[in-house]
Amino acid sequence: MAPHDVIYVAKQTAQELVVVSPGYRLLAAIFLGCAVVALVISVFVALKLRVALTMPWRAAVWLGPILFCGPFLVLGLWLGTARTSLMLSSADEKLSLEKTICGVSVRSESYRFDEIRGVGMGIGDTCRFLYLSLKNGKTTTLLGCTDRDGYDQAANAINSFLSQGNRAQK
């Protein structure tokens, strides 16, 4: 596990807490490397067959490299740029979750502090995940099931921040 792939507390003050789950950069690099190798091999084969772009029926052969490399490229970009941020603000009294892929927000949720019971780390067969327990008895997954480190530190930091907010209100 690369050290930059761990879940970490990016900012912690009395008013704000930010927990970040970055993309899998090492795994993304492997898939992007496969995409480049597949592109080079596909172009080499197409050039070896002397396929000309001017002949319409043979131009379809040039789609091969794109179709062959596309899944590796998409998966590499998805893994490398996926980022989940958990932001807690005592001013807003909210926990905000935002997941972005390639800079585009794909999931955005917020929960008020008064509806949160706590945050915990769950353990699956081969992974860990971070979940939010609400006072109405429901739970929701904040950070998905992975083999990364840092889940317990994130849960402890969030629960500590929430308990400090409860003490300040009383």
N, C-alpha and C positions, 0 to 999 in steps of 0.2 A: 504494500500500500504506500503510495507516494505521500509525503507529508502534506502536500497541498490539497490532497483529496479528503482531508478530515473535516468534519463539521466543527465549526469554531464560533466563539463569541467574538464578533467583530467590534462591538462597542458596548461599553457598560458604564453607565453613570446612574445617579440617583433618579434621573428623569427618563432615561431611555436605555433600552437593551436591544441589541441587534444580534441575531444568530444567523449564520450563513451556512448553507449546504452548497458548495460549489459543484461544478460539473466534474465528471470523471475525465480529467485531462490525459492521464496516461492511457486509458483505454481508448479514448477518442483519437489519440495520436496513432495507436495501432491500426484502427480502422481507416484513418485518413492515409496512413502509409500504404495500406492494402489497396486503397482507391488509386493512389498514384502508380503503384506497381501494376495494377490491373489496366490502367489507362495506357501506360507505356507498352505493355505486352500487346494489348488490343490494337494500338496504333501500329506497332511493329508488324503484326500479322496482316493488318489491312494494307500497309505499304508493301509488304512482301508479296501479297497477292496482286499488287499493282492495280488497285481499285481506284478508278478515276472518279472525281466528284462530278464531272460533266455528264456522265452516263446516269440517267435517272434511276434505272433499275439497280445499278451497282452502288448508288449513293446510299441505299438502305444498309449496306454493309458497314458504313461509317457510324450508323446508329448503334452497332454492337458495342463499341467501346463506351459509349454513353450509358447504354442500358446495363452493361456489365459493371461499370464503376459507380453508377448512381446510388445503389443501396449502401455501398460502403461509405460514400461521401455523405449521404443524408444521415446515416447512423453516427458517423464520426462527428458531424456538426451538432447533432442532437445531444450526444453524450458530452461533448466538450463545452457547449454553451448553456446547458441546463443549469439553472441556479434557483435555489429556493431561499427566500429571506423571511425570517420571523422578526417582526419589530414590535416591541412593547413600549408604550408611551404612558407615563403617569399623568401627563397633561390631558391626553384624550381618554385615558383609562381604557385602552383597547389593545388587543393583540391582533396584529395584522399579518397575514400570510400572503406572500406574492411569489409565484413561480413563473420564471421567464425562460424562454428558449429562443436563442438567437436575438435576444433583446426584446422579444415580443411577449407580453404578459399572457399566459395561458390559464392561470388560476389566481384569483384574488379573493380573499375572504377576510372578515374581521369579526372579532368576538369581544364583547364588553367584559371587563374584569369581574363584574358582579355575576356573570353567568358561568364563570370558569371555576371548576373545583380544583383542578391541578393538571400538571403535565407529567407524563410518565414515559418510560422506555419499555417497549414491548420486545419480546424475544421470539422469533420464529424458529423454524428448523435450522436454517443456516444464515439468519440475518437478524438485524435489530431495526426497530422503527420507533418513531416518536409520536405519541398520541396525546390528544387533548381530551380531558374528561370534563364534561359539563355538569352543572348542578341539576339539570333535568334528567340525568341518567344516561344521556347519549355520549358517545365518544366519536372522535373524528381523527383521522391520521394527518399529522402535520408534515412529517418527513417519512417518505416511503421506506420500504424494507431493503436494506443494503448491508454490506459487510464492513462499512466504514466505522471509524472510531469517532468518538466525540458526542455520541447520543446522551450518555449519562451526564457529562459536563453541561450540555445544553439544557437538559431537563432540570438539573440542580440550579442552574443560573436563572431559568425562567421561574421556577417555584420560589426561589429566594426573592426575586424581584416582585412577584405577586404577593408574597407574604409581607414584604416591606410596605407595599401599597396598602394592604389591609390594616396594618398597624398605624399607618399615617392617617387613615380615615377615622379611626376610633378615638 
